[in-house]
Amino acid sequence: MKLNVQKIPLEFIQSIPRGFHLTKKDGNNFLLVESLFCPNGHNLLVDSVRIHHEASIKLKVTINETSGIIFIDAFWGSHCKLFSFIPSTLCEINYVDAYCPFCDISLMEKYTCSQAACDSEKGILLHLPGTKNSIHVCAKLDCPGHILDITNMPSEIIESVSRMNYFGTGSDDLFGGI
């Protein structure tokens, strides 16, 4: 899949929070997640599976009755992922329950999705380096909702970056979203 270019606010580029870095691909700037942790401090980025030639985010998940590992693209706003299993689609609406692949701690939180068409109240909480910044991801498959929680940065800049989605704003595909 090709990454679509999105404008990253200059104010964000000038003070990129720890856990992200700016990278160039084909002459364009992209945000890349470089460190992401579970509550117990395990780094969820792994080099063993690469997406778009970069390390990926590794999560242990359960979807309906099926469990396995997923690897998520570390490019901010990309929803490209690789599954180690084929999720069953027993339900009309599918949710992910996510865990650290190293210590099995739950990454789930109560979360109200900000996407207009989504009524999810489940989310995945991922911690950026330090104790203050995090990423909240909607747990509903096919929902692209994700929000940055960054201290010391204006809310309009955070909202602008949070809305970035490289592959659109969802689809009818089970593998869209998170």
C-alpha positions, 0 to 999 in steps of 0.5 A: 500500500502506498502512503498518501501524503498529509500536511503535518502542522509546522507547530507539531514538527517544531516540537515533536513529542518523544516517541515520534520522529519525522521521516522522509519518504520519496521527498515527503514528511511523515510521522513515525511512531518509534517508541510505544509502551504497555503500562508495564514498560514493554516497548511494543515496537518490534523490528522483526516484522517491518511494514513500509520498511519500518518497525511495526507495533506488535499487539496480542489481540482477541477478536470475537473468539479468535486470538493472535498477534497483529502487527500495525504500521508505525506510520502515524495515521496508517491502518495497514496491519498484518494478522497472524490469524484469520479473525472470525466475523461472527458479529456484525460489529467487531471489537478488538481486545488488546494485550501486551504481547510480552506480559499479557496486561490489558491495554483496554480502556473506557473510551468514547470514540470521536468519529461521527459514525462510531458509537464505540465505548472501548479503546486501546491505551498506548503510552508514549515515552515518559509518564504523560503522553499517550495514544487512544485508539478506538477498539472497533474494527473498521473505525479509524478513530485515534487520538493523541493525548500530548501535554504542553501542546495546543489542542488544535494542533493535537486535534489536527494530527489526531485526524490524520488517516493515510488510508481514508476514514474507514471502510466496510473491510473487517481489516480497516480501522485500528 
